[in-house]
Amino acid sequence: MPNDDTEEERFFRERYAQELQKKKNQPGADATQGDEMAEERRNVSHQQGKTPGRRGEEIKQEEIDKEIVRRTRLQQEKNSLDGSNTYSCSY
């Protein structure tokens, strides 16, 4: 997928991606329980609804999607490693 970002957009994207990595994500939790990623998505979607077409919100949505995919892959890798290290015994 070609990246047509300007230098400013690329910088914004990188900084926002770093900020997203700091946010907590608790699967199955709602915003009151501390799921900062879901709350961030709601805030960005709300802002996007108020001012549609702004490039910043589009970039934020893309980066939130990427961060969720990254975290899902890490969790799957962790689970597969945990599963391969377990020993089963049948008596």
PDB file of N, CA, C and O in Angstrom:
ATOM      1  N   MET A   1       0.846  -1.174   0.000  1.00  0.00           N
ATOM      2  CA  MET A   1       0.000   0.000   0.000  1.00  0.00           C
ATOM      3  C   MET A   1       0.890   1.235   0.000  1.00  0.00           C
ATOM      4  O   MET A   1       1.683   1.415   0.924  1.00  0.00           O
ATOM      5  N   PRO A   2       0.779   2.077  -1.000  1.00  0.00           N
ATOM      6  CA  PRO A   2       1.631   3.260  -1.056  1.00  0.00           C
ATOM      7  C   PRO A   2       1.271   4.247   0.042  1.00  0.00           C
ATOM      8  O   PRO A   2       0.111   4.408   0.418  1.00  0.00           O
ATOM      9  N   ASN A   3       2.306   4.896   0.535  1.00  0.00           N
ATOM     10  CA  ASN A   3       2.116   5.861   1.609  1.00  0.00           C
ATOM     11  C   ASN A   3       2.316   7.254   1.027  1.00  0.00           C
ATOM     12  O   ASN A   3       3.434   7.631   0.677  1.00  0.00           O
ATOM     13  N   ASP A   4       1.233   8.014   0.923  1.00  0.00           N
ATOM     14  CA  ASP A   4       1.280   9.345   0.324  1.00  0.00           C
ATOM     15  C   ASP A   4       1.309  10.444   1.380  1.00  0.00           C
ATOM     16  O   ASP A   4       0.929  11.581   1.103  1.00  0.00           O
ATOM     17  N   ASP A   5       1.759  10.110   2.589  1.00  0.00           N
ATOM     18  CA  ASP A   5       1.800  11.099   3.666  1.00  0.00           C
ATOM     19  C   ASP A   5       2.832  12.179   3.383  1.00  0.00           C
ATOM     20  O   ASP A   5       3.893  11.920   2.816  1.00  0.00           O
ATOM     21  N   THR A   6       2.494  13.395   3.791  1.00  0.00           N
ATOM     22  CA  THR A   6       3.486  14.464   3.772  1.00  0.00           C
ATOM     23  C   THR A   6       4.435  14.242   4.933  1.00  0.00           C
ATOM     24  O   THR A   6       4.207  13.361   5.761  1.00  0.00           O
ATOM     25  N   GLU A   7       5.475  15.016   5.003  1.00  0.00           N
ATOM     26  CA  GLU A   7       6.432  14.906   6.112  1.00  0.00           C
ATOM     27  C   GLU A   7       5.734  15.174   7.448  1.00  0.00           C
ATOM     28  O   GLU A   7       5.993  14.479   8.430  1.00  0.00           O
ATOM     29  N   GLU A   8       4.865  16.162   7.492  1.00  0.00           N
ATOM     30  CA  GLU A   8       4.133  16.473   8.720  1.00  0.00           C
ATOM     31  C   GLU A   8       3.204  15.334   9.121  1.00  0.00           C
ATOM     32  O   GLU A   8       3.104  14.995  10.300  1.00  0.00           O
ATOM     33  N   GLU A   9       2.520  14.740   8.133  1.00  0.00           N
ATOM     34  CA  GLU A   9       1.629  13.620   8.420  1.00  0.00           C
ATOM     35  C   GLU A   9       2.409  12.414   8.920  1.00  0.00           C
ATOM     36  O   GLU A   9       1.968  11.726   9.841  1.00  0.00           O
ATOM     37  N   ARG A  10       3.553  12.158   8.325  1.00  0.00           N
ATOM     38  CA  ARG A  10       4.396  11.030   8.756  1.00  0.00           C
ATOM     39  C   ARG A  10       4.847  11.232  10.195  1.00  0.00           C
ATOM     40  O   ARG A  10       4.811  10.297  10.995  1.00  0.00           O
ATOM     41  N   PHE A  11       5.270  12.446  10.529  1.00  0.00           N
ATOM     42  CA  PHE A  11       5.705  12.755  11.889  1.00  0.00           C
ATOM     43  C   PHE A  11       4.542  12.585  12.865  1.00  0.00           C
ATOM     44  O   PHE A  11       4.699  11.984  13.927  1.00  0.00           O
ATOM     45  N   PHE A  12       3.372  13.119  12.497  1.00  0.00           N
ATOM     46  CA  PHE A  12       2.180  12.998  13.336  1.00  0.00           C
ATOM     47  C   PHE A  12       1.827  11.528  13.558  1.00  0.00           C
ATOM     48  O   PHE A  12       1.524  11.117  14.678  1.00  0.00           O
ATOM     49  N   ARG A  13       1.869  10.744  12.485  1.00  0.00           N
ATOM     50  CA  ARG A  13       1.544   9.322  12.551  1.00  0.00           C
ATOM     51  C   ARG A  13       2.489   8.593  13.514  1.00  0.00           C
ATOM     52  O   ARG A  13       2.042   7.795  14.339  1.00  0.00           O
ATOM     53  N   GLU A  14       3.782   8.864  13.410  1.00  0.00           N
ATOM     54  CA  GLU A  14       4.769   8.203  14.269  1.00  0.00           C
ATOM     55  C   GLU A  14       4.550   8.556  15.739  1.00  0.00           C
ATOM     56  O   GLU A  14       4.576   7.679  16.602  1.00  0.00           O
ATOM     57  N   ARG A  15       4.337   9.833  16.018  1.00  0.00           N
ATOM     58  CA  ARG A  15       4.126  10.282  17.403  1.00  0.00           C
ATOM     59  C   ARG A  15       2.839   9.692  17.980  1.00  0.00           C
ATOM     60  O   ARG A  15       2.811   9.273  19.137  1.00  0.00           O
ATOM     61  N   TYR A  16       1.785   9.660  17.181  1.00  0.00           N
ATOM     62  CA  TYR A  16       0.513   9.122  17.656  1.00  0.00           C
ATOM     63  C   TYR A  16       0.631   7.617  17.906  1.00  0.00           C
ATOM     64  O   TYR A  16       0.074   7.108  18.879  1.00  0.00           O
ATOM     65  N   ALA A  17       1.343   6.909  17.047  1.00  0.00           N
ATOM     66  CA  ALA A  17       1.549   5.469  17.232  1.00  0.00           C
ATOM     67  C   ALA A  17       2.294   5.209  18.540  1.00  0.00           C
ATOM     68  O   ALA A  17       1.987   4.250  19.249  1.00  0.00           O
ATOM     69  N   GLN A  18       3.263   6.051  18.860  1.00  0.00           N
ATOM     70  CA  GLN A  18       3.986   5.914  20.127  1.00  0.00           C
ATOM     71  C   GLN A  18       3.060   6.137  21.311  1.00  0.00           C
ATOM     72  O   GLN A  18       3.140   5.417  22.307  1.00  0.00           O
ATOM     73  N   GLU A  19       2.194   7.114  21.212  1.00  0.00           N
ATOM     74  CA  GLU A  19       1.238   7.390  22.289  1.00  0.00           C
ATOM     75  C   GLU A  19       0.272   6.226  22.476  1.00  0.00           C
ATOM     76  O   GLU A  19      -0.064   5.872  23.607  1.00  0.00           O
ATOM     77  N   LEU A  20      -0.176   5.630  21.375  1.00  0.00           N
ATOM     78  CA  LEU A  20      -1.104   4.504  21.482  1.00  0.00           C
ATOM     79  C   LEU A  20      -0.463   3.306  22.179  1.00  0.00           C
ATOM     80  O   LEU A  20      -1.136   2.580  22.910  1.00  0.00           O
ATOM     81  N   GLN A  21       0.826   3.099  21.957  1.00  0.00           N
ATOM     82  CA  GLN A  21       1.496   1.967  22.584  1.00  0.00           C
ATOM     83  C   GLN A  21       1.538   2.101  24.095  1.00  0.00           C
ATOM     84  O   GLN A  21       1.689   1.104  24.800  1.00  0.00           O
ATOM     85  N   LYS A  22       1.406   3.316  24.600  1.00  0.00           N
ATOM     86  CA  LYS A  22       1.421   3.554  26.047  1.00  0.00           C
ATOM     87  C   LYS A  22       0.055   3.308  26.681  1.00  0.00           C
ATOM     88  O   LYS A  22      -0.045   3.153  27.898  1.00  0.00           O
ATOM     89  N   LYS A  23      -0.988   3.271  25.870  1.00  0.00           N
ATOM     90  CA  LYS A  23      -2.339   3.135  26.404  1.00  0.00           C
ATOM     91  C   LYS A  23      -2.614   1.701  26.829  1.00  0.00           C
ATOM     92  O   LYS A  23      -2.123   0.748  26.223  1.00  0.00           O
ATOM     93  N   LYS A  24      -3.402   1.573  27.874  1.00  0.00           N
ATOM     94  CA  LYS A  24      -3.766   0.253  28.385  1.00  0.00           C
ATOM     95  C   LYS A  24      -4.921  -0.300  27.575  1.00  0.00           C
ATOM     96  O   LYS A  24      -5.786   0.433  27.096  1.00  0.00           O
ATOM     97  N   ASN A  25      -4.906  -1.606  27.438  1.00  0.00           N
ATOM     98  CA  ASN A  25      -5.982  -2.288  26.731  1.00  0.00           C
ATOM     99  C   ASN A  25      -6.356  -3.515  27.535  1.00  0.00           C
ATOM    100  O   ASN A  25      -5.540  -4.414  27.736  1.00  0.00           O
ATOM    101  N   GLN A  26      -7.587  -3.545  27.988  1.00  0.00           N
ATOM    102  CA  GLN A  26      -8.068  -4.695  28.735  1.00  0.00           C
ATOM    103  C   GLN A  26      -9.204  -5.319  27.956  1.00  0.00           C
ATOM    104  O   GLN A  26     -10.301  -4.762  27.912  1.00  0.00           O
ATOM    105  N   PRO A  27      -8.964  -6.460  27.344  1.00  0.00           N
ATOM    106  CA  PRO A  27     -10.024  -7.104  26.561  1.00  0.00           C
ATOM    107  C   PRO A  27     -11.263  -7.343  27.409  1.00  0.00           C
ATOM    108  O   PRO A  27     -11.170  -7.815  28.543  1.00  0.00           O
ATOM    109  N   GLY A  28     -12.410  -7.017  26.857  1.00  0.00           N
ATOM    110  CA  GLY A  28     -13.663  -7.225  27.562  1.00  0.00           C
ATOM    111  C   GLY A  28     -14.009  -6.139  28.563  1.00  0.00           C
ATOM    112  O   GLY A  28     -15.065  -6.201  29.193  1.00  0.00           O
ATOM    113  N   ALA A  29     -13.151  -5.151  28.725  1.00  0.00           N
ATOM    114  CA  ALA A  29     -13.411  -4.077  29.685  1.00  0.00           C
ATOM    115  C   ALA A  29     -14.029  -2.892  28.961  1.00  0.00           C
ATOM    116  O   ALA A  29     -13.719  -2.625  27.800  1.00  0.00           O
ATOM    117  N   ASP A  30     -14.909  -2.185  29.664  1.00  0.00           N
ATOM    118  CA  ASP A  30     -15.434  -0.963  29.070  1.00  0.00           C
ATOM    119  C   ASP A  30     -14.611   0.220  29.579  1.00  0.00           C
ATOM    120  O   ASP A  30     -13.692   0.037  30.377  1.00  0.00           O
ATOM    121  N   ALA A  31     -14.932   1.424  29.127  1.00  0.00           N
ATOM    122  CA  ALA A  31     -14.122   2.607  29.447  1.00  0.00           C
ATOM    123  C   ALA A  31     -14.031   2.856  30.942  1.00  0.00           C
ATOM    124  O   ALA A  31     -13.011   3.352  31.421  1.00  0.00           O
ATOM    125  N   THR A  32     -15.070   2.524  31.687  1.00  0.00           N
ATOM    126  CA  THR A  32     -15.026   2.766  33.132  1.00  0.00           C
ATOM    127  C   THR A  32     -14.052   1.825  33.827  1.00  0.00           C
ATOM    128  O   THR A  32     -13.633   2.088  34.955  1.00  0.00           O
ATOM    129  N   GLN A  33     -13.695   0.746  33.173  1.00  0.00           N
ATOM    130  CA  GLN A  33     -12.757  -0.205  33.758  1.00  0.00           C
ATOM    131  C   GLN A  33     -11.336   0.008  33.256  1.00  0.00           C
ATOM    132  O   GLN A  33     -10.445  -0.778  33.581  1.00  0.00           O
ATOM    133  N   GLY A  34     -11.111   1.039  32.482  1.00  0.00           N
ATOM    134  CA  GLY A  34      -9.756   1.381  32.093  1.00  0.00           C
ATOM    135  C   GLY A  34      -9.304   0.954  30.716  1.00  0.00           C
ATOM    136  O   GLY A  34      -8.099   0.886  30.472  1.00  0.00           O
ATOM    137  N   ASP A  35     -10.205   0.666  29.813  1.00  0.00           N
ATOM    138  CA  ASP A  35      -9.789   0.317  28.458  1.00  0.00           C
ATOM    139  C   ASP A  35      -9.542   1.615  27.689  1.00  0.00           C
ATOM    140  O   ASP A  35     -10.448   2.170  27.069  1.00  0.00           O
ATOM    141  N   GLU A  36      -8.310   2.077  27.743  1.00  0.00           N
ATOM    142  CA  GLU A  36      -7.951   3.366  27.155  1.00  0.00           C
ATOM    143  C   GLU A  36      -8.006   3.349  25.633  1.00  0.00           C
ATOM    144  O   GLU A  36      -8.267   4.380  25.014  1.00  0.00           O
ATOM    145  N   MET A  37      -7.762   2.189  25.021  1.00  0.00           N
ATOM    146  CA  MET A  37      -7.814   2.113  23.562  1.00  0.00           C
ATOM    147  C   MET A  37      -9.246   2.315  23.065  1.00  0.00           C
ATOM    148  O   MET A  37      -9.470   3.048  22.101  1.00  0.00           O
ATOM    149  N   ALA A  38     -10.210   1.673  23.713  1.00  0.00           N
ATOM    150  CA  ALA A  38     -11.608   1.834  23.306  1.00  0.00           C
ATOM    151  C   ALA A  38     -12.063   3.273  23.524  1.00  0.00           C
ATOM    152  O   ALA A  38     -12.791   3.834  22.705  1.00  0.00           O
ATOM    153  N   GLU A  39     -11.633   3.858  24.620  1.00  0.00           N
ATOM    154  CA  GLU A  39     -12.000   5.247  24.895  1.00  0.00           C
ATOM    155  C   GLU A  39     -11.386   6.184  23.856  1.00  0.00           C
ATOM    156  O   GLU A  39     -12.034   7.134  23.417  1.00  0.00           O
ATOM    157  N   GLU A  40     -10.148   5.921  23.465  1.00  0.00           N
ATOM    158  CA  GLU A  40      -9.495   6.740  22.447  1.00  0.00           C
ATOM    159  C   GLU A  40     -10.242   6.636  21.119  1.00  0.00           C
ATOM    160  O   GLU A  40     -10.457   7.642  20.445  1.00  0.00           O
ATOM    161  N   ARG A  41     -10.635   5.420  20.746  1.00  0.00           N
ATOM    162  CA  ARG A  41     -11.378   5.237  19.497  1.00  0.00           C
ATOM    163  C   ARG A  41     -12.701   6.006  19.544  1.00  0.00           C
ATOM    164  O   ARG A  41     -13.071   6.654  18.566  1.00  0.00           O
ATOM    165  N   ARG A  42     -13.412   5.939  20.665  1.00  0.00           N
ATOM    166  CA  ARG A  42     -14.672   6.682  20.788  1.00  0.00           C
ATOM    167  C   ARG A  42     -14.438   8.186  20.646  1.00  0.00           C
ATOM    168  O   ARG A  42     -15.197   8.873  19.963  1.00  0.00           O
ATOM    169  N   ASN A  43     -13.396   8.691  21.288  1.00  0.00           N
ATOM    170  CA  ASN A  43     -13.096  10.127  21.204  1.00  0.00           C
ATOM    171  C   ASN A  43     -12.767  10.549  19.775  1.00  0.00           C
ATOM    172  O   ASN A  43     -13.245  11.582  19.305  1.00  0.00           O
ATOM    173  N   VAL A  44     -11.965   9.763  19.094  1.00  0.00           N
ATOM    174  CA  VAL A  44     -11.584  10.087  17.713  1.00  0.00           C
ATOM    175  C   VAL A  44     -12.812  10.007  16.808  1.00  0.00           C
ATOM    176  O   VAL A  44     -13.008  10.869  15.951  1.00  0.00           O
ATOM    177  N   SER A  45     -13.635   8.983  16.995  1.00  0.00           N
ATOM    178  CA  SER A  45     -14.847   8.850  16.180  1.00  0.00           C
ATOM    179  C   SER A  45     -15.795  10.018  16.416  1.00  0.00           C
ATOM    180  O   SER A  45     -16.407  10.534  15.480  1.00  0.00           O
ATOM    181  N   HIS A  46     -15.908  10.426  17.665  1.00  0.00           N
ATOM    182  CA  HIS A  46     -16.767  11.569  17.990  1.00  0.00           C
ATOM    183  C   HIS A  46     -16.250  12.833  17.303  1.00  0.00           C
ATOM    184  O   HIS A  46     -17.020  13.582  16.703  1.00  0.00           O
ATOM    185  N   GLN A  47     -14.940  13.061  17.395  1.00  0.00           N
ATOM    186  CA  GLN A  47     -14.347  14.244  16.765  1.00  0.00           C
ATOM    187  C   GLN A  47     -14.490  14.171  15.250  1.00  0.00           C
ATOM    188  O   GLN A  47     -14.722  15.187  14.595  1.00  0.00           O
ATOM    189  N   GLN A  48     -14.351  12.978  14.699  1.00  0.00           N
ATOM    190  CA  GLN A  48     -14.475  12.795  13.255  1.00  0.00           C
ATOM    191  C   GLN A  48     -15.906  13.091  12.809  1.00  0.00           C
ATOM    192  O   GLN A  48     -16.123  13.601  11.710  1.00  0.00           O
ATOM    193  N   GLY A  49     -16.880  12.773  13.660  1.00  0.00           N
ATOM    194  CA  GLY A  49     -18.265  13.080  13.339  1.00  0.00           C
ATOM    195  C   GLY A  49     -18.541  14.575  13.349  1.00  0.00           C
ATOM    196  O   GLY A  49     -19.360  15.070  12.575  1.00  0.00           O
ATOM    197  N   LYS A  50     -17.850  15.293  14.234  1.00  0.00           N
ATOM    198  CA  LYS A  50     -18.043  16.739  14.327  1.00  0.00           C
ATOM    199  C   LYS A  50     -17.352  17.471  13.181  1.00  0.00           C
ATOM    200  O   LYS A  50     -17.868  18.467  12.673  1.00  0.00           O
ATOM    201  N   THR A  51     -16.188  16.976  12.776  1.00  0.00           N
ATOM    202  CA  THR A  51     -15.417  17.631  11.719  1.00  0.00           C
ATOM    203  C   THR A  51     -14.958  16.587  10.700  1.00  0.00           C
ATOM    204  O   THR A  51     -13.778  16.237  10.671  1.00  0.00           O
ATOM    205  N   PRO A  52     -15.873  16.084   9.863  1.00  0.00           N
ATOM    206  CA  PRO A  52     -15.509  15.025   8.915  1.00  0.00           C
ATOM    207  C   PRO A  52     -14.491  15.499   7.883  1.00  0.00           C
ATOM    208  O   PRO A  52     -14.461  16.667   7.497  1.00  0.00           O
ATOM    209  N   GLY A  53     -13.661  14.557   7.453  1.00  0.00           N
ATOM    210  CA  GLY A  53     -12.707  14.845   6.392  1.00  0.00           C
ATOM    211  C   GLY A  53     -11.358  15.356   6.869  1.00  0.00           C
ATOM    212  O   GLY A  53     -10.461  15.575   6.055  1.00  0.00           O
ATOM    213  N   ARG A  54     -11.197  15.551   8.165  1.00  0.00           N
ATOM    214  CA  ARG A  54      -9.906  16.027   8.660  1.00  0.00           C
ATOM    215  C   ARG A  54      -8.890  14.895   8.616  1.00  0.00           C
ATOM    216  O   ARG A  54      -9.161  13.793   9.095  1.00  0.00           O
ATOM    217  N   ARG A  55      -7.747  15.159   8.056  1.00  0.00           N
ATOM    218  CA  ARG A  55      -6.712  14.136   7.867  1.00  0.00           C
ATOM    219  C   ARG A  55      -6.208  13.588   9.203  1.00  0.00           C
ATOM    220  O   ARG A  55      -5.893  12.401   9.298  1.00  0.00           O
ATOM    221  N   GLY A  56      -6.128  14.421  10.226  1.00  0.00           N
ATOM    222  CA  GLY A  56      -5.628  13.968  11.522  1.00  0.00           C
ATOM    223  C   GLY A  56      -6.463  12.847  12.109  1.00  0.00           C
ATOM    224  O   GLY A  56      -5.918  11.874  12.631  1.00  0.00           O
ATOM    225  N   GLU A  57      -7.774  12.972  12.029  1.00  0.00           N
ATOM    226  CA  GLU A  57      -8.646  11.927  12.556  1.00  0.00           C
ATOM    227  C   GLU A  57      -8.572  10.658  11.711  1.00  0.00           C
ATOM    228  O   GLU A  57      -8.663   9.549  12.239  1.00  0.00           O
ATOM    229  N   GLU A  58      -8.409  10.820  10.409  1.00  0.00           N
ATOM    230  CA  GLU A  58      -8.246   9.651   9.544  1.00  0.00           C
ATOM    231  C   GLU A  58      -6.975   8.891   9.921  1.00  0.00           C
ATOM    232  O   GLU A  58      -6.982   7.664  10.019  1.00  0.00           O
ATOM    233  N   ILE A  59      -5.900   9.620  10.129  1.00  0.00           N
ATOM    234  CA  ILE A  59      -4.631   9.001  10.529  1.00  0.00           C
ATOM    235  C   ILE A  59      -4.783   8.316  11.876  1.00  0.00           C
ATOM    236  O   ILE A  59      -4.288   7.207  12.072  1.00  0.00           O
ATOM    237  N   LYS A  60      -5.467   8.972  12.806  1.00  0.00           N
ATOM    238  CA  LYS A  60      -5.664   8.377  14.131  1.00  0.00           C
ATOM    239  C   LYS A  60      -6.423   7.064  14.035  1.00  0.00           C
ATOM    240  O   LYS A  60      -6.052   6.087  14.684  1.00  0.00           O
ATOM    241  N   GLN A  61      -7.485   7.027  13.231  1.00  0.00           N
ATOM    242  CA  GLN A  61      -8.258   5.787  13.076  1.00  0.00           C
ATOM    243  C   GLN A  61      -7.373   4.676  12.495  1.00  0.00           C
ATOM    244  O   GLN A  61      -7.429   3.532  12.947  1.00  0.00           O
ATOM    245  N   GLU A  62      -6.564   5.018  11.498  1.00  0.00           N
ATOM    246  CA  GLU A  62      -5.666   4.034  10.892  1.00  0.00           C
ATOM    247  C   GLU A  62      -4.666   3.505  11.913  1.00  0.00           C
ATOM    248  O   GLU A  62      -4.401   2.304  11.960  1.00  0.00           O
ATOM    249  N   GLU A  63      -4.117   4.388  12.724  1.00  0.00           N
ATOM    250  CA  GLU A  63      -3.117   3.981  13.706  1.00  0.00           C
ATOM    251  C   GLU A  63      -3.734   3.177  14.847  1.00  0.00           C
ATOM    252  O   GLU A  63      -3.096   2.266  15.375  1.00  0.00           O
ATOM    253  N   ILE A  64      -4.961   3.500  15.231  1.00  0.00           N
ATOM    254  CA  ILE A  64      -5.645   2.703  16.248  1.00  0.00           C
ATOM    255  C   ILE A  64      -5.848   1.289  15.717  1.00  0.00           C
ATOM    256  O   ILE A  64      -5.611   0.317  16.435  1.00  0.00           O
ATOM    257  N   ASP A  65      -6.285   1.166  14.460  1.00  0.00           N
ATOM    258  CA  ASP A  65      -6.456  -0.158  13.846  1.00  0.00           C
ATOM    259  C   ASP A  65      -5.146  -0.941  13.846  1.00  0.00           C
ATOM    260  O   ASP A  65      -5.122  -2.122  14.192  1.00  0.00           O
ATOM    261  N   LYS A  66      -4.067  -0.282  13.461  1.00  0.00           N
ATOM    262  CA  LYS A  66      -2.755  -0.943  13.419  1.00  0.00           C
ATOM    263  C   LYS A  66      -2.323  -1.395  14.809  1.00  0.00           C
ATOM    264  O   LYS A  66      -1.781  -2.490  14.961  1.00  0.00           O
ATOM    265  N   GLU A  67      -2.555  -0.573  15.815  1.00  0.00           N
ATOM    266  CA  GLU A  67      -2.150  -0.909  17.181  1.00  0.00           C
ATOM    267  C   GLU A  67      -2.955  -2.094  17.709  1.00  0.00           C
ATOM    268  O   GLU A  67      -2.413  -2.953  18.405  1.00  0.00           O
ATOM    269  N   ILE A  68      -4.237  -2.143  17.384  1.00  0.00           N
ATOM    270  CA  ILE A  68      -5.059  -3.272  17.816  1.00  0.00           C
ATOM    271  C   ILE A  68      -4.568  -4.558  17.162  1.00  0.00           C
ATOM    272  O   ILE A  68      -4.483  -5.597  17.817  1.00  0.00           O
ATOM    273  N   VAL A  69      -4.246  -4.491  15.877  1.00  0.00           N
ATOM    274  CA  VAL A  69      -3.721  -5.667  15.173  1.00  0.00           C
ATOM    275  C   VAL A  69      -2.385  -6.080  15.783  1.00  0.00           C
ATOM    276  O   VAL A  69      -2.141  -7.268  15.992  1.00  0.00           O
ATOM    277  N   ARG A  70      -1.524  -5.115  16.067  1.00  0.00           N
ATOM    278  CA  ARG A  70      -0.217  -5.417  16.669  1.00  0.00           C
ATOM    279  C   ARG A  70      -0.391  -6.126  18.007  1.00  0.00           C
ATOM    280  O   ARG A  70       0.277  -7.126  18.272  1.00  0.00           O
ATOM    281  N   ARG A  71      -1.280  -5.616  18.844  1.00  0.00           N
ATOM    282  CA  ARG A  71      -1.504  -6.213  20.158  1.00  0.00           C
ATOM    283  C   ARG A  71      -2.125  -7.599  20.043  1.00  0.00           C
ATOM    284  O   ARG A  71      -1.792  -8.495  20.819  1.00  0.00           O
ATOM    285  N   THR A  72      -3.013  -7.779  19.092  1.00  0.00           N
ATOM    286  CA  THR A  72      -3.629  -9.089  18.885  1.00  0.00           C
ATOM    287  C   THR A  72      -2.579 -10.105  18.470  1.00  0.00           C
ATOM    288  O   THR A  72      -2.561 -11.227  18.975  1.00  0.00           O
ATOM    289  N   ARG A  73      -1.704  -9.714  17.552  1.00  0.00           N
ATOM    290  CA  ARG A  73      -0.634 -10.625  17.112  1.00  0.00           C
ATOM    291  C   ARG A  73       0.295 -10.985  18.262  1.00  0.00           C
ATOM    292  O   ARG A  73       0.668 -12.147  18.417  1.00  0.00           O
ATOM    293  N   LEU A  74       0.670  -9.999  19.069  1.00  0.00           N
ATOM    294  CA  LEU A  74       1.534 -10.276  20.214  1.00  0.00           C
ATOM    295  C   LEU A  74       0.867 -11.249  21.181  1.00  0.00           C
ATOM    296  O   LEU A  74       1.512 -12.164  21.692  1.00  0.00           O
ATOM    297  N   GLN A  75      -0.416 -11.049  21.426  1.00  0.00           N
ATOM    298  CA  GLN A  75      -1.147 -11.939  22.328  1.00  0.00           C
ATOM    299  C   GLN A  75      -1.231 -13.347  21.750  1.00  0.00           C
ATOM    300  O   GLN A  75      -1.084 -14.327  22.480  1.00  0.00           O
ATOM    301  N   GLN A  76      -1.466 -13.454  20.440  1.00  0.00           N
ATOM    302  CA  GLN A  76      -1.528 -14.776  19.805  1.00  0.00           C
ATOM    303  C   GLN A  76      -0.179 -15.476  19.874  1.00  0.00           C
ATOM    304  O   GLN A  76      -0.115 -16.678  20.131  1.00  0.00           O
ATOM    305  N   GLU A  77       0.904 -14.726  19.645  1.00  0.00           N
ATOM    306  CA  GLU A  77       2.242 -15.315  19.737  1.00  0.00           C
ATOM    307  C   GLU A  77       2.521 -15.786  21.152  1.00  0.00           C
ATOM    308  O   GLU A  77       3.071 -16.868  21.357  1.00  0.00           O
ATOM    309  N   LYS A  78       2.142 -14.978  22.121  1.00  0.00           N
ATOM    310  CA  LYS A  78       2.338 -15.339  23.530  1.00  0.00           C
ATOM    311  C   LYS A  78       1.556 -16.598  23.863  1.00  0.00           C
ATOM    312  O   LYS A  78       2.070 -17.506  24.517  1.00  0.00           O
ATOM    313  N   ASN A  79       0.300 -16.648  23.405  1.00  0.00           N
ATOM    314  CA  ASN A  79      -0.533 -17.815  23.672  1.00  0.00           C
ATOM    315  C   ASN A  79       0.024 -19.074  23.014  1.00  0.00           C
ATOM    316  O   ASN A  79      -0.007 -20.153  23.606  1.00  0.00           O
ATOM    317  N   SER A  80       0.533 -18.937  21.793  1.00  0.00           N
ATOM    318  CA  SER A  80       1.071 -20.116  21.115  1.00  0.00           C
ATOM    319  C   SER A  80       2.357 -20.584  21.788  1.00  0.00           C
ATOM    320  O   SER A  80       2.614 -21.786  21.859  1.00  0.00           O
ATOM    321  N   LEU A  81       3.168 -19.646  22.282  1.00  0.00           N
ATOM    322  CA  LEU A  81       4.375 -20.034  23.014  1.00  0.00           C
ATOM    323  C   LEU A  81       4.011 -20.683  24.342  1.00  0.00           C
ATOM    324  O   LEU A  81       4.635 -21.666  24.742  1.00  0.00           O
ATOM    325  N   ASP A  82       3.023 -20.151  25.019  1.00  0.00           N
ATOM    326  CA  ASP A  82       2.587 -20.736  26.288  1.00  0.00           C
ATOM    327  C   ASP A  82       2.025 -22.122  26.062  1.00  0.00           C
ATOM    328  O   ASP A  82       2.261 -23.021  26.870  1.00  0.00           O
ATOM    329  N   GLY A  83       1.301 -22.313  25.002  1.00  0.00           N
ATOM    330  CA  GLY A  83       0.704 -23.606  24.695  1.00  0.00           C
ATOM    331  C   GLY A  83       1.740 -24.641  24.316  1.00  0.00           C
ATOM    332  O   GLY A  83       1.557 -25.825  24.599  1.00  0.00           O
ATOM    333  N   SER A  84       2.827 -24.224  23.679  1.00  0.00           N
ATOM    334  CA  SER A  84       3.842 -25.188  23.275  1.00  0.00           C
ATOM    335  C   SER A  84       4.751 -25.589  24.422  1.00  0.00           C
ATOM    336  O   SER A  84       5.460 -26.591  24.335  1.00  0.00           O
ATOM    337  N   ASN A  85       4.734 -24.813  25.494  1.00  0.00           N
ATOM    338  CA  ASN A  85       5.583 -25.119  26.648  1.00  0.00           C
ATOM    339  C   ASN A  85       4.856 -25.886  27.728  1.00  0.00           C
ATOM    340  O   ASN A  85       5.453 -26.168  28.767  1.00  0.00           O
ATOM    341  N   THR A  86       3.601 -26.236  27.537  1.00  0.00           N
ATOM    342  CA  THR A  86       2.868 -26.971  28.559  1.00  0.00           C
ATOM    343  C   THR A  86       3.006 -28.446  28.299  1.00  0.00           C
ATOM    344  O   THR A  86       3.065 -28.911  27.160  1.00  0.00           O
ATOM    345  N   TYR A  87       3.056 -29.146  29.374  1.00  0.00           N
ATOM    346  CA  TYR A  87       3.166 -30.599  29.297  1.00  0.00           C
ATOM    347  C   TYR A  87       1.854 -31.200  29.768  1.00  0.00           C
ATOM    348  O   TYR A  87       1.277 -30.760  30.762  1.00  0.00           O
ATOM    349  N   SER A  88       1.400 -32.185  29.062  1.00  0.00           N
ATOM    350  CA  SER A  88       0.166 -32.834  29.491  1.00  0.00           C
ATOM    351  C   SER A  88       0.505 -34.234  29.967  1.00  0.00           C
ATOM    352  O   SER A  88       1.306 -34.952  29.369  1.00  0.00           O
ATOM    353  N   CYS A  89      -0.116 -34.577  31.028  1.00  0.00           N
ATOM    354  CA  CYS A  89       0.074 -35.901  31.614  1.00  0.00           C
ATOM    355  C   CYS A  89      -1.287 -36.549  31.772  1.00  0.00           C
ATOM    356  O   CYS A  89      -2.216 -35.928  32.287  1.00  0.00           O
ATOM    357  N   SER A  90      -1.408 -37.756  31.344  1.00  0.00           N
ATOM    358  CA  SER A  90      -2.675 -38.447  31.561  1.00  0.00           C
ATOM    359  C   SER A  90      -2.403 -39.671  32.412  1.00  0.00           C
ATOM    360  O   SER A  90      -1.617 -40.543  32.041  1.00  0.00           O
ATOM    361  N   TYR A  91      -3.046 -39.722  33.529  1.00  0.00           N
ATOM    362  CA  TYR A  91      -2.875 -40.841  34.449  1.00  0.00           C
ATOM    363  C   TYR A  91      -4.095 -41.695  34.469  1.00  0.00           C
ATOM    364  O   TYR A  91      -4.139 -42.692  35.190  1.00  0.00           O
TER     365      TYR A  91
END
